[in-house]
C-alpha cells in the first residue's frame, strides 16, 4: 500500500463500525475481564529533551500501580 492509499484508508469518511472493521482486527483477541494481560513494551514520555522516551513494560507499571489504565492514541 503506497502513502496515498494509506492516507485514504486512514481518513475514512464515516466513523462507524463498518468503516473501522478493517482496523479493528484485535477485537475478540483481548484477554477476558479479570485475566492478566500479556506483557509488552511501553514507552513513557519524560522531561529530558535528550532522552524523551523511557522504555518500560506493562508488568513493571502494574507492579507499581495495581489499577492501571493504558491509553493508546495518535496525534494527527
C-alpha positions in Angstrom: 0.0 0.0 0.0 1.5 3.3 -1.0 1.4 6.5 1.1 -1.6 8.0 -0.7 -3.6 4.8 -0.2 -2.6 4.7 3.5 -3.9 8.3 3.9 -7.2 7.5 2.2 -7.5 4.3 4.2 -6.9 6.2 7.5 -9.1 9.2 6.7 -12.4 7.3 6.4 -15.5 9.5 5.7 -17.7 8.0 8.4 -16.9 7.0 12.0 -18.9 3.8 12.4 -18.4 0.0 12.8 -18.3 -0.6 9.1 -15.7 2.0 8.4 -13.5 0.7 11.3 -13.9 -3.1 10.7 -10.6 -3.4 8.7 -8.6 -1.8 11.5 -10.4 -3.4 14.5 -9.0 -6.9 13.9 -7.9 -7.1 17.5 -11.4 -7.2 18.8 -12.0 -10.7 20.2 -8.3 -11.3 20.9 -8.1 -9.4 24.1 -7.9 -11.4 27.4 -11.3 -11.7 29.2 -12.1 -9.2 32.0 -10.2 -10.2 35.2 -7.5 -12.2 33.3 -3.9 -10.9 33.3 -3.0 -9.1 30.1 0.1 -10.2 28.2 3.3 -8.2 29.0 4.6 -5.9 26.2 6.9 -2.9 26.0 5.7 0.6 26.7 7.3 4.0 26.4 6.7 6.9 28.7 7.4 10.5 27.8 10.0 12.2 30.0 11.0 15.8 30.7 14.5 15.0 29.4 14.9 16.6 25.9 18.0 14.4 25.2 16.1 11.2 26.1 12.3 12.0 25.7 11.2 8.3 25.8 11.8 5.9 28.7 11.1 2.2 27.9 9.2 0.1 30.5 6.8 -2.8 30.3 3.2 -3.3 31.2 4.1 -5.6 34.1 6.5 -3.0 35.5 3.8 -0.4 35.5 1.3 -2.8 37.1 3.7 -3.7 39.8 3.9 0.0 40.7 0.1 0.6 40.4 -2.3 -2.3 40.8 -5.1 -0.4 39.0 -3.6 0.7 35.6 -5.1 2.3 32.5 -3.0 2.2 29.4 -4.2 4.6 26.8 -3.2 4.4 23.2 -3.6 7.0 20.6 -2.0 9.1 17.9 -1.5 12.8 17.1 -2.6 13.5 13.6 
